[in-house]
Amino acid sequence: MTSAQEQPAAHETAVYTHGHHESVLRSHAWRTVANSAAYLIPELRAGLDVLDVGCGPGTITADLAGRVAPGRVVAVDAAEDVLAAARSAAAERGVTNVEFAVADVHALDFPDDSFDVVHAHQVLQHVGDPVQALREMRRVCRPGGVVAARDSDYGAFTWFPEHPGLDRWSALYREVARANGGEPDAGRRLFSWAREAGFTDVTAGAGTWCFATPEERAWWSGLWADRTTRSGYADLAVGGGHTTREELADIAEAWRAWGTHEDAWFMVPHGEILCRA
């Protein structure tokens, strides 16, 4: 594998569609290793060094640190502001074996063979060149280590009861995400991206989130209602000419109405890959 200095220039051309509004972090801070990286648990053990790419507010990071202590966890994100939340999450849990840094996954500032596990959750759907990102993740992973990635697949989201407002939300979100340079249906593409990145030992699978209790669907519908009108996504959707504030308000109301239905059920599927370096 080549060194960081020999890598091509960064290919970061995508804009992060969600932004870091409270409604976005409300969702991200719910994530744990158990509910968002269970496929990786058999690979984790005390003493491993882990790189957590695109760590966001750091709740998965803190869980990883607990599982590999006294091993080291390095958590990186492209946004400096969200790293403050990640540092706070680690401090609140008394986690001391983790450090944080700003980084571009297309050109990671680490030597070759630096980590035993390189992990990314809901990252590759938002980057300009997911194959290059995986190549970089492979470069910094030690021989015999694991590169792990999990991404949702918006085109496969399923819900009941049907609602035209949610149909419009789905189509609009995917349109905006692609206009920003991302791929919202990343889950189904992870296996092919890994093969293109040069991995020959890839275990591909899938996992889900499901929101069905009154509390779960109220939380899920509420955060998406808020994201639709108040987050960076709303600004990008309107600023890019994809929709209007009025339509976004209608979509948000559709989310709230759906969330109050006593039969409401929502499934989020994810693609998952474990790649041996």
BELHU-V8674 format. One record per pair of residues at least 24 apart in sequence whose C-alpha atoms are under 10 Angstrom apart, sorted by sequence separation. I is the first residue (numbers start at 0). J is the second residue. D is the distance in Angstrom with one decimal. If there is no record, write none. Layout:
BEGIN
I/J/D + I/J/D
END
This chain:
BEGIN
35/59/7.9 + 39/63/9.9 + 43/67/6.3 + 44/68/8.1 + 45/69/6.3 + 46/70/3.9 + 47/71/6.8 + 48/72/5.8 + 49/73/6.3 + 50/74/5.9 + 51/75/6.3 + 52/76/6.3 + 53/77/6.9 + 54/78/9.8 + 55/79/9.7 + 56/80/9.5 + 57/81/8.7 + 61/85/8.4 + 71/95/9.1 + 72/96/6.2 + 73/97/5.6 + 74/98/6.2 + 75/99/5.7 + 76/100/6.8 + 77/101/5.3 + 78/102/8.3 + 104/128/9.4 + 105/129/8.1 + 111/135/9.1 + 112/136/9.7 + 114/138/9.6 + 115/139/8.8 + 116/140/6.5 + 117/141/9.4 + 224/248/8.4 + 227/251/5.9 + 34/59/9.4 + 44/69/9.7 + 45/70/6.2 + 46/71/7.4 + 47/72/8.4 + 48/73/8.0 + 49/74/8.3 + 50/75/7.6 + 51/76/8.6 + 52/77/9.1 + 53/78/8.8 + 55/80/9.5 + 56/81/5.8 + 57/82/7.7 + 60/85/8.1 + 61/86/9.3 + 64/89/9.0 + 71/96/5.3 + 72/97/4.6 + 73/98/5.0 + 74/99/4.8 + 75/100/4.9 + 76/101/5.2 + 77/102/5.3 + 78/103/9.5 + 104/129/9.0 + 105/130/8.9 + 106/131/8.5 + 107/132/8.8 + 111/136/9.6 + 112/137/8.4 + 113/138/8.6 + 114/139/6.2 + 115/140/5.8 + 116/141/8.0 + 123/148/7.9 + 124/149/9.5 + 125/150/9.7 + 224/249/9.6 + 226/251/8.3 + 227/252/9.7 + 30/56/9.4 + 31/57/9.2 + 32/58/8.3 + 33/59/8.8 + 40/66/8.7 + 44/70/8.7 + 45/71/9.6 + 55/81/5.8 + 56/82/6.5 + 57/83/9.3 + 58/84/9.4 + 59/85/9.6 + 60/86/9.9 + 68/94/9.2 + 69/95/9.2 + 70/96/6.9 + 71/97/6.0 + 72/98/6.5 + 73/99/5.8 + 74/100/6.5 + 75/101/5.4 + 76/102/5.6 + 77/103/5.8 + 105/131/5.8 + 106/132/7.6 + 109/135/9.6 + 111/137/8.7 + 112/138/6.4 + 113/139/5.2 + 114/140/4.9 + 115/141/5.5 + 122/148/8.0 + 123/149/8.3 + 124/150/6.6 + 224/250/7.4 + 225/251/7.0 + 27/54/9.4 + 28/55/8.3 + 29/56/9.6 + 30/57/8.9 + 31/58/5.9 + 32/59/5.4 + 36/63/9.5 + 54/81/8.7 + 55/82/6.7 + 56/83/7.8 + 57/84/7.1 + 58/85/7.1 + 61/88/7.2 + 62/89/9.2 + 65/92/9.5 + 68/95/9.1 + 69/96/6.7 + 70/97/8.9 + 71/98/8.1 + 72/99/8.6 + 73/100/7.6 + 74/101/8.6 + 75/102/5.6 + 76/103/7.3 + 77/104/8.1 + 104/131/8.4 + 105/132/4.6 + 108/135/9.7 + 111/138/5.4 + 112/139/4.6 + 113/140/5.9 + 114/141/5.6 + 115/142/8.1 + 116/143/9.5 + 117/144/8.2 + 118/145/8.2 + 119/146/8.3 + 120/147/8.3 + 121/148/7.7 + 122/149/8.0 + 123/150/6.9 + 124/151/8.0 + 223/250/9.4 + 224/251/4.1 + 225/252/9.8 + 227/254/9.3 + 27/55/7.1 + 28/56/6.0 + 30/58/6.2 + 31/59/4.6 + 32/60/8.3 + 53/81/9.9 + 54/82/7.9 + 55/83/9.5 + 56/84/5.0 + 57/85/4.1 + 58/86/9.8 + 60/88/9.1 + 61/89/5.6 + 65/93/9.8 + 68/96/6.7 + 69/97/9.9 + 74/102/9.2 + 75/103/8.3 + 76/104/8.3 + 104/132/5.4 + 105/133/8.1 + 106/134/9.5 + 107/135/6.5 + 110/138/8.2 + 111/139/4.5 + 112/140/4.7 + 113/141/6.1 + 114/142/9.3 + 115/143/7.8 + 116/144/5.8 + 117/145/6.4 + 118/146/6.0 + 119/147/6.4 + 120/148/5.8 + 121/149/5.9 + 122/150/6.9 + 123/151/9.7 + 124/152/8.8 + 156/184/9.7 + 223/251/7.2 + 224/252/6.9 + 27/56/6.7 + 28/57/7.3 + 29/58/7.4 + 30/59/6.1 + 31/60/8.3 + 32/61/9.0 + 33/62/8.7 + 53/82/9.7 + 55/84/7.9 + 56/85/4.2 + 57/86/7.3 + 58/87/9.9 + 59/88/9.9 + 60/89/8.1 + 61/90/9.2 + 65/94/7.3 + 67/96/9.0 + 68/97/9.4 + 75/104/8.6 + 103/132/8.7 + 104/133/8.3 + 105/134/8.2 + 106/135/6.4 + 107/136/7.9 + 109/138/9.1 + 110/139/6.3 + 111/140/7.0 + 112/141/4.0 + 113/142/9.8 + 115/144/4.7 + 116/145/4.9 + 117/146/4.7 + 118/147/4.8 + 119/148/4.8 + 120/149/5.0 + 121/150/4.5 + 122/151/9.6 + 153/182/9.2 + 154/183/7.5 + 155/184/7.8 + 222/251/9.6 + 224/253/8.1 + 225/254/9.4 + 26/56/9.9 + 27/57/8.5 + 28/58/5.8 + 29/59/9.0 + 30/60/9.8 + 31/61/8.5 + 32/62/6.0 + 55/85/6.7 + 56/86/8.0 + 57/87/8.5 + 58/88/6.5 + 61/91/9.8 + 62/92/9.5 + 64/94/7.1 + 65/95/9.3 + 104/134/9.5 + 105/135/6.2 + 106/136/9.2 + 109/139/6.6 + 110/140/9.4 + 111/141/7.6 + 112/142/6.9 + 114/144/7.5 + 115/145/6.4 + 116/146/5.9 + 117/147/6.2 + 118/148/5.8 + 119/149/6.6 + 120/150/6.2 + 121/151/6.7 + 152/182/9.0 + 153/183/5.6 + 154/184/5.7 + 221/251/8.5 + 224/254/5.6 + 225/255/9.6 + 24/55/7.9 + 25/56/9.4 + 27/58/7.9 + 28/59/8.3 + 31/62/6.5 + 32/63/6.9 + 54/85/7.6 + 56/87/8.5 + 57/88/6.3 + 58/89/7.8 + 61/92/7.6 + 64/95/8.3 + 65/96/8.4 + 104/135/6.9 + 105/136/8.6 + 107/138/9.1 + 108/139/9.2 + 109/140/10.0 + 111/142/10.0 + 112/143/10.0 + 114/145/8.9 + 115/146/8.5 + 116/147/7.5 + 117/148/8.5 + 118/149/8.5 + 119/150/8.5 + 120/151/9.1 + 121/152/9.9 + 152/183/6.1 + 153/184/5.3 + 154/185/9.2 + 155/186/9.1 + 220/251/8.6 + 221/252/9.7 + 223/254/7.0 + 224/255/6.5 + 24/56/6.9 + 27/59/9.1 + 30/62/9.7 + 31/63/8.8 + 56/88/7.2 + 57/89/7.2 + 61/93/9.2 + 62/94/9.1 + 64/96/6.4 + 65/97/9.5 + 75/107/9.4 + 103/135/9.9 + 104/136/7.5 + 107/139/8.0 + 112/144/9.0 + 114/146/9.6 + 151/183/7.5 + 152/184/4.2 + 153/185/8.1 + 154/186/9.4 + 155/187/9.1 + 220/252/9.6 + 222/254/9.1 + 223/255/8.7 + 224/256/9.9 + 56/89/9.5 + 61/94/6.7 + 64/97/6.5 + 150/183/8.8 + 151/184/7.0 + 152/185/5.6 + 153/186/8.3 + 154/187/9.4 + 220/253/9.0 + 221/254/7.1 + 222/255/9.5 + 32/66/9.4 + 58/92/9.8 + 60/94/9.8 + 61/95/9.4 + 63/97/9.3 + 64/98/10.0 + 150/184/8.4 + 151/185/6.5 + 152/186/4.6 + 153/187/9.9 + 220/254/5.3 + 221/255/6.3 + 224/258/9.8 + 61/96/9.1 + 150/185/6.0 + 151/186/5.0 + 152/187/6.6 + 219/254/8.9 + 220/255/5.8 + 221/256/9.9 + 19/55/8.8 + 61/97/7.7 + 149/185/9.0 + 150/186/4.8 + 151/187/8.4 + 152/188/9.0 + 219/255/9.5 + 220/256/8.6 + 221/257/10.0 + 19/56/9.5 + 60/97/8.0 + 149/186/7.1 + 150/187/8.6 + 217/254/9.4 + 218/255/10.0 + 220/257/7.3 + 221/258/7.6 + 60/98/9.8 + 148/186/9.4 + 150/188/9.2 + 216/254/9.8 + 217/255/7.9 + 220/258/5.3 + 60/99/9.9 + 150/189/7.8 + 216/255/9.5 + 217/256/9.9 + 219/258/7.8 + 220/259/8.8 + 149/189/8.0 + 217/257/9.0 + 218/258/8.4 + 73/114/9.2 + 148/189/7.8 + 216/257/8.6 + 217/258/5.3 + 57/99/9.5 + 72/114/8.9 + 148/190/9.8 + 216/258/5.4 + 217/259/7.0 + 71/114/8.9 + 74/117/10.0 + 215/258/9.0 + 216/259/7.9 + 217/260/9.6 + 71/115/10.0 + 72/116/9.4 + 73/117/9.6 + 74/118/9.5 + 75/119/10.0 + 214/258/9.4 + 216/260/9.0 + 54/99/9.0 + 70/115/9.8 + 72/117/9.8 + 148/193/9.5 + 213/258/8.0 + 216/261/9.5 + 220/265/9.5 + 51/97/10.0 + 54/100/9.9 + 76/122/9.7 + 213/259/7.8 + 216/262/9.9 + 217/263/9.7 + 219/265/8.8 + 50/97/9.7 + 146/193/9.6 + 211/258/9.6 + 213/260/8.8 + 216/263/7.1 + 48/96/9.8 + 49/97/9.3 + 50/98/9.8 + 51/99/9.4 + 53/101/9.3 + 213/261/7.3 + 215/263/10.0 + 216/264/7.2 + 48/97/9.9 + 50/99/9.9 + 52/101/9.9 + 53/102/8.6 + 212/261/8.8 + 213/262/9.1 + 215/264/9.3 + 216/265/7.6 + 52/102/8.4 + 53/103/8.9 + 211/261/9.1 + 212/262/9.1 + 213/263/8.4 + 215/265/9.5 + 52/103/8.9 + 53/104/8.1 + 125/176/7.9 + 156/207/9.8 + 158/209/9.6 + 211/262/8.0 + 212/263/8.3 + 213/264/9.5 + 52/104/7.0 + 124/176/8.8 + 125/177/9.1 + 127/179/8.9 + 128/180/8.9 + 129/181/9.0 + 146/198/9.6 + 157/209/9.7 + 158/210/9.4 + 159/211/9.8 + 211/263/6.3 + 212/264/8.0 + 124/177/9.5 + 126/179/9.4 + 127/180/5.7 + 128/181/8.6 + 129/182/9.2 + 158/211/9.8 + 210/263/8.4 + 211/264/4.6 + 125/179/8.4 + 126/180/7.2 + 127/181/6.2 + 128/182/9.9 + 147/201/9.6 + 149/203/9.9 + 151/205/9.3 + 210/264/5.8 + 211/265/6.5 + 52/107/9.6 + 63/118/9.8 + 125/180/7.4 + 126/181/5.8 + 127/182/8.8 + 145/200/10.0 + 146/201/9.3 + 147/202/9.6 + 148/203/9.8 + 149/204/9.4 + 150/205/9.4 + 151/206/9.0 + 168/223/9.7 + 172/227/9.2 + 209/264/7.3 + 210/265/5.2 + 211/266/8.6 + 28/84/9.4 + 124/180/9.1 + 125/181/4.6 + 126/182/8.1 + 129/185/9.2 + 133/189/9.7 + 137/193/9.7 + 145/201/9.6 + 147/203/10.0 + 149/205/8.4 + 150/206/9.6 + 151/207/8.5 + 176/232/8.7 + 179/235/8.4 + 209/265/5.7 + 210/266/6.5 + 24/81/8.8 + 28/85/9.3 + 124/181/5.5 + 125/182/6.6 + 149/206/8.7 + 151/208/9.5 + 175/232/8.1 + 178/235/9.4 + 179/236/9.7 + 208/265/8.2 + 209/266/4.5 + 210/267/8.6 + 60/118/9.6 + 123/181/8.1 + 124/182/4.8 + 125/183/7.7 + 134/192/9.7 + 175/233/9.6 + 178/236/9.4 + 208/266/5.8 + 209/267/6.3 + 19/78/9.0 + 122/181/9.8 + 123/182/8.0 + 124/183/5.6 + 129/188/9.8 + 130/189/9.1 + 133/192/7.7 + 134/193/8.3 + 137/196/8.4 + 168/227/8.5 + 176/235/9.2 + 207/266/6.7 + 208/267/5.1 + 209/268/8.6 + 18/78/9.6 + 24/84/9.2 + 28/88/9.1 + 123/183/9.3 + 124/184/7.3 + 125/185/8.9 + 129/189/8.8 + 132/192/9.7 + 133/193/6.7 + 136/196/9.8 + 137/197/8.7 + 172/232/8.4 + 175/235/7.3 + 176/236/9.0 + 179/239/9.2 + 207/267/5.4 + 208/268/6.6 + 19/80/8.5 + 59/120/8.8 + 124/185/5.1 + 130/191/9.1 + 131/192/9.1 + 132/193/9.8 + 133/194/9.7 + 134/195/9.0 + 135/196/9.0 + 137/198/8.2 + 172/233/9.7 + 175/236/5.9 + 178/239/8.2 + 206/267/8.5 + 207/268/4.4 + 208/269/8.2 + 15/77/9.6 + 19/81/7.2 + 121/183/9.9 + 123/185/7.0 + 124/186/8.0 + 130/192/5.4 + 131/193/9.8 + 133/195/9.1 + 134/196/5.3 + 174/236/8.8 + 175/237/9.4 + 206/268/5.9 + 207/269/5.8 + 15/78/9.8 + 18/81/9.9 + 50/113/8.7 + 122/185/9.4 + 123/186/9.0 + 129/192/7.0 + 130/193/6.9 + 133/196/6.0 + 134/197/7.3 + 178/241/9.4 + 205/268/7.0 + 206/269/5.2 + 207/270/8.8 + 49/113/8.8 + 50/114/6.4 + 54/118/9.2 + 121/185/8.9 + 124/188/9.5 + 128/192/9.8 + 129/193/8.9 + 130/194/8.8 + 131/195/9.3 + 132/196/8.5 + 133/197/8.8 + 134/198/8.7 + 172/236/8.1 + 175/239/7.8 + 205/269/5.4 + 206/270/6.6 + 48/113/7.9 + 49/114/5.5 + 50/115/8.2 + 51/116/8.4 + 52/117/7.3 + 53/118/8.8 + 54/119/7.6 + 55/120/9.4 + 121/186/9.1 + 123/188/9.8 + 124/189/9.4 + 130/195/6.6 + 131/196/6.8 + 133/198/9.1 + 171/236/8.1 + 175/240/9.4 + 204/269/8.5 + 205/270/4.6 + 206/271/7.1 + 48/114/5.1 + 49/115/6.0 + 50/116/6.3 + 51/117/6.1 + 52/118/5.9 + 53/119/6.3 + 54/120/7.7 + 55/121/9.9 + 123/189/8.3 + 129/195/10.0 + 130/196/5.3 + 175/241/7.0 + 204/270/6.0 + 205/271/5.2 + 47/114/7.7 + 48/115/5.3 + 49/116/4.7 + 50/117/4.7 + 51/118/4.9 + 52/119/4.9 + 53/120/7.1 + 54/121/9.4 + 55/122/9.7 + 129/196/8.8 + 130/197/9.1 + 174/241/7.8 + 175/242/9.5 + 203/270/7.4 + 204/271/5.0 + 205/272/8.3 + 47/115/5.9 + 48/116/6.5 + 49/117/5.8 + 50/118/6.1 + 51/119/6.0 + 52/120/7.6 + 53/121/8.0 + 54/122/8.9 + 203/271/5.7 + 204/272/6.3 + 46/115/9.5 + 47/116/7.4 + 48/117/8.7 + 49/118/7.5 + 50/119/8.5 + 51/120/8.4 + 52/121/9.6 + 53/122/6.0 + 123/192/9.6 + 172/241/9.5 + 202/271/8.2 + 203/272/4.5 + 204/273/8.6 + 52/122/7.6 + 53/123/9.2 + 171/241/7.4 + 202/272/5.6 + 203/273/6.6 + 52/123/9.9 + 171/242/8.0 + 201/272/6.6 + 202/273/5.1 + 203/274/8.5 + 43/115/9.4 + 201/273/5.7 + 202/274/6.4 + 42/115/9.6 + 43/116/8.2 + 200/273/8.3 + 201/274/4.5 + 202/275/8.6 + 42/116/8.2 + 200/274/5.8 + 201/275/6.5 + 198/273/10.0 + 199/274/7.9 + 200/275/5.4 + 201/276/9.4 + 171/247/9.7 + 198/274/6.5 + 199/275/7.8 + 200/276/7.8 + 39/116/9.4 + 197/274/10.0 + 198/275/7.2 + 199/276/8.6 + 168/246/9.7 + 198/276/7.1 + 39/118/8.7 + 167/246/9.5 + 168/247/8.4 + 193/272/8.0 + 197/276/9.5 + 52/132/10.0 + 167/247/9.8 + 189/269/9.8 + 190/270/8.3 + 193/273/9.3 + 194/274/9.4 + 168/249/9.8 + 187/268/9.5 + 189/270/6.6 + 190/271/8.1 + 193/274/7.6 + 36/118/9.1 + 164/246/9.5 + 167/249/10.0 + 168/250/6.3 + 186/268/7.8 + 187/269/7.9 + 188/270/7.8 + 189/271/7.1 + 190/272/6.6 + 36/119/9.4 + 164/247/9.7 + 167/250/7.4 + 168/251/8.7 + 186/269/5.3 + 187/270/5.8 + 188/271/9.8 + 189/272/6.7 + 190/273/9.3 + 36/120/7.8 + 52/136/8.7 + 166/250/9.3 + 185/269/8.5 + 186/270/3.9 + 187/271/8.9 + 190/274/9.4 + 35/120/7.7 + 164/249/7.3 + 165/250/6.8 + 168/253/9.1 + 184/269/9.3 + 185/270/7.6 + 186/271/7.1 + 35/121/9.5 + 50/136/8.8 + 164/250/5.3 + 165/251/9.0 + 167/253/9.8 + 168/254/9.0 + 184/270/9.4 + 186/272/9.4 + 163/250/9.0 + 164/251/8.3 + 165/252/9.9 + 166/253/9.9 + 164/252/8.3 + 165/253/6.6 + 50/139/8.8 + 164/253/5.2 + 165/254/6.8 + 30/120/9.8 + 50/140/8.7 + 163/253/8.1 + 164/254/7.4 + 49/140/9.1 + 162/253/7.4 + 11/103/7.6 + 48/140/9.7 + 162/254/8.9 + 164/256/9.7 + 165/257/8.5 + 10/103/9.2 + 11/104/8.5 + 48/141/9.8 + 164/257/9.1 + 9/103/7.6 + 10/104/9.3 + 11/105/6.7 + 27/121/9.8 + 162/256/9.2 + 9/104/8.4 + 10/105/6.2 + 11/106/9.2 + 49/144/9.9 + 162/257/7.3 + 9/105/5.2 + 10/106/8.4 + 48/144/9.9 + 49/145/9.7 + 50/146/9.5 + 51/147/9.7 + 52/148/9.5 + 161/257/8.6 + 8/105/8.1 + 9/106/5.6 + 47/144/9.6 + 49/146/9.9 + 160/257/7.5 + 7/105/8.8 + 8/106/7.2 + 9/107/9.2 + 159/257/8.5 + 160/258/9.9 + 6/105/9.0 + 7/106/7.9 + 158/257/9.6 + 6/106/7.1 + 160/260/8.0 + 6/107/9.4 + 159/260/9.3 + 160/261/9.7 + 4/106/9.0 + 42/144/9.0 + 43/145/9.9 + 160/262/7.1 + 161/263/9.2 + 3/106/7.0 + 4/107/10.0 + 42/145/7.8 + 159/262/7.3 + 160/263/6.0 + 3/107/7.0 + 4/108/9.0 + 159/263/5.4 + 160/264/7.4 + 3/108/6.8 + 4/109/9.9 + 42/147/9.8 + 158/263/7.4 + 159/264/5.3 + 160/265/9.1 + 2/108/9.9 + 3/109/7.0 + 4/110/9.1 + 39/145/9.1 + 158/264/5.5 + 159/265/6.6 + 2/109/8.9 + 3/110/6.4 + 15/122/9.6 + 39/146/9.6 + 157/264/8.3 + 158/265/4.3 + 159/266/9.2 + 2/110/6.6 + 3/111/7.2 + 16/124/9.9 + 17/125/9.3 + 39/147/7.1 + 157/265/5.9 + 158/266/6.2 + 1/110/9.5 + 2/111/5.9 + 15/124/9.4 + 16/125/7.3 + 38/147/8.8 + 39/148/9.2 + 156/265/7.6 + 157/266/5.3 + 158/267/8.9 + 1/111/7.4 + 2/112/9.6 + 15/125/5.9 + 38/148/9.8 + 39/149/9.8 + 156/266/6.0 + 157/267/6.9 + 0/111/7.4 + 13/124/9.5 + 14/125/7.2 + 15/126/7.8 + 36/147/8.9 + 38/149/9.2 + 155/266/8.8 + 156/267/5.1 + 157/268/8.5 + 0/112/9.0 + 13/125/6.4 + 14/126/7.7 + 15/127/9.9 + 36/148/8.8 + 155/267/7.5 + 156/268/6.4 + 12/125/9.6 + 13/126/5.3 + 14/127/8.2 + 36/149/7.6 + 154/267/9.8 + 155/268/6.6 + 156/269/9.4 + 11/125/9.6 + 12/126/7.2 + 13/127/4.6 + 35/149/8.1 + 153/267/7.7 + 154/268/9.4 + 155/269/8.9 + 11/126/6.3 + 12/127/4.7 + 13/128/8.4 + 35/150/9.8 + 152/267/7.5 + 153/268/8.0 + 10/126/8.4 + 11/127/4.9 + 12/128/7.8 + 151/267/6.8 + 152/268/6.0 + 153/269/8.9 + 10/127/6.0 + 11/128/6.8 + 151/268/5.7 + 152/269/5.8 + 9/127/9.2 + 10/128/6.0 + 11/129/9.5 + 150/268/8.5 + 151/269/4.0 + 152/270/7.2 + 9/128/8.9 + 10/129/9.2 + 150/269/5.3 + 151/270/6.2 + 11/131/9.8 + 149/269/6.4 + 150/270/5.5 + 151/271/8.8 + 10/131/7.7 + 11/132/9.4 + 148/269/9.9 + 149/270/5.6 + 150/271/6.8 + 9/131/8.7 + 10/132/8.8 + 148/270/8.2 + 149/271/4.4 + 150/272/9.3 + 9/132/9.3 + 148/271/5.8 + 149/272/6.6 + 7/131/9.1 + 147/271/7.5 + 148/272/5.4 + 149/273/9.1 + 6/131/9.5 + 147/272/5.6 + 148/273/6.9 + 146/272/7.9 + 147/273/4.7 + 148/274/8.7 + 145/272/9.7 + 146/273/5.9 + 147/274/6.3 + 6/134/9.6 + 145/273/6.4 + 146/274/5.0 + 147/275/8.9 + 6/135/8.4 + 144/273/9.9 + 145/274/5.5 + 146/275/6.5 + 144/274/8.3 + 145/275/4.8 + 146/276/6.9 + 143/274/9.6 + 144/275/5.9 + 145/276/5.9 + 3/135/8.3 + 6/138/9.8 + 143/275/6.1 + 144/276/5.4 + 2/135/9.6 + 142/275/7.9 + 143/276/5.4 + 0/134/9.3 + 1/135/9.5 + 141/275/9.5 + 142/276/5.2 + 0/135/9.7 + 3/138/8.2 + 140/275/9.1 + 141/276/6.7 + 2/138/7.6 + 3/139/8.8 + 140/276/6.4 + 0/137/8.5 + 1/138/7.1 + 2/139/8.9 + 137/274/8.6 + 139/276/9.4 + 0/138/6.0 + 1/139/9.8 + 137/275/8.7 + 138/276/8.3 + 0/139/9.1 + 137/276/6.1 + 136/276/9.3 + 133/274/9.8 + 121/269/9.0 + 121/270/9.9 + 120/271/9.3 + 17/172/9.9 + 118/273/9.4 + 16/172/8.9 + 117/273/9.9 + 116/273/10.0 + 117/274/9.7 + 116/274/9.9 + 16/175/7.5 + 17/176/8.9 + 116/275/9.6 + 117/276/9.9 + 16/176/5.9 + 116/276/9.5 + 15/176/8.2 + 16/177/9.2 + 115/276/9.3 + 14/176/8.3 + 16/178/9.4 + 13/176/8.8 + 14/177/9.6 + 16/179/6.8 + 13/177/8.8 + 14/178/8.9 + 15/179/7.4 + 16/180/9.2 + 112/276/9.5 + 13/178/8.7 + 14/179/5.1 + 15/180/8.8 + 16/181/8.1 + 13/179/5.4 + 14/180/6.5 + 15/181/8.0 + 38/204/8.6 + 12/179/8.1 + 13/180/4.2 + 14/181/7.5 + 16/183/9.9 + 38/205/8.8 + 12/180/6.3 + 13/181/5.8 + 38/206/8.3 + 11/180/9.1 + 12/181/8.7 + 13/182/9.5 + 37/206/8.8 + 36/206/9.1 + 35/206/8.5 + 34/206/9.4 + 35/207/8.7 + 34/207/8.9 + 35/208/8.3 + 34/208/7.7 + 26/218/8.8 + 25/218/9.3 + 26/219/8.1 + 25/219/9.8 + 26/222/7.2 + 25/222/7.3 + 26/223/9.2 + 24/222/9.5 + 22/221/8.6 + 23/222/7.3 + 22/222/5.3 + 23/223/8.4 + 21/222/9.0 + 22/223/7.5 + 22/224/8.8 + 23/225/8.7 + 22/225/6.0 + 23/226/6.6 + 21/225/8.9 + 22/226/5.7 + 20/225/9.3 + 21/226/8.6 + 22/227/9.4 + 20/226/7.7 + 23/229/9.9 + 19/226/9.9 + 22/229/8.0 + 23/230/7.4 + 18/226/9.3 + 21/229/9.1 + 22/230/7.1 + 23/231/9.3 + 17/226/7.8 + 20/229/7.5 + 21/230/7.9 + 23/232/9.8 + 17/227/9.5 + 20/230/5.2 + 19/230/7.3 + 20/231/6.8 + 18/230/6.4 + 19/231/7.2 + 20/232/9.3 + 17/230/6.7 + 18/231/4.7 + 19/232/9.5 + 16/230/9.2 + 17/231/5.6 + 18/232/6.5 + 16/231/6.8 + 17/232/4.9 + 18/233/9.5 + 15/231/8.6 + 16/232/5.3 + 17/233/8.5 + 18/234/9.6 + 15/232/8.5 + 16/233/9.0 + 17/234/9.8 + 18/235/9.6 + 16/234/9.5 + 17/235/9.0 + 16/235/7.3 + 15/235/9.8 + 16/236/9.0 + 14/235/9.3 + 42/273/9.4 + 39/271/9.4 + 38/271/7.7 + 39/272/9.2 + 35/269/9.4 + 38/272/8.6 + 39/273/7.6 + 36/271/8.9 + 38/273/8.2
END
